[in-house]
């Protein structure tokens, strides 16, 4: 088969266009610092800063050093949701022992014009991203009939295991509030590395409250989400992590207990 000069030019232009598109839209990758099993074991200090995280993504969740509140990130803004019920913009120099970030590139959109439960929202996602072997990043912008959250209080050395730390966690209820809910659906085979299943955080429209989501029901809103098939994990090298028991016998049940 022969190729004309025109064919070659078209192929070259197509290749250049694809390359340009890739530069404009980064590859869908989840970046994670540390492991969920480390957090469960009381590894509550890390060296990764908020500024570092924003180089890896514009969207994500996690916690802060000393387990001082919940982290929610979207639109390249990171917020700290604390156990006293407050929410503030995180400072660039603050550090995290565990966080998950990505550049949010939704592939699907679904509008809820009427009420929907958490299970009904998840069913929409599961119907379009049918394989549990892929990650999924999701965001809801809307009015929530109710959202129940929790936020673990700041911890101090000697650190308790997370199972004990969450026993003192306050819970919050937000009724008829506008806000943003973001999260990830993580494959079951990732339990311990991350949190298998759905892991979601919420913040109010005035950015004054929120937390780790225990349950919610939606009045109306827009769900956007997309699949991700690449994960990069950055493992700590400090003593706490290296000496932690990262594979306890009750790992699955312990994670389910602290996250639900």
Buried (B, 14 or more C-beta within 10 A) or exposed (E): EEEEEEEEEEEEEEEEEEEEEEEEEEEBBBBBBBBBBBBBBBBBBBBBBBBBBBEBBBBBBBBBBBBBBBBBBBEEBBBBBBBEBEBEEBEEEBBBBBBBBBBBBBBBEBEBEEEBEBEEBBEBBBEEBEEBEBBBBBBBBBBBBBBBBBBBBBBEEEBBBBBEBBEEBBEBEBEEBBBBBBBBBBBEEBBBBBBBBBBBBBBBEEBEBBBBBBBBBBBBBEBBBBBBEEBEBBEBEEEBBEEBEBEBEEBEEBBBEBBE
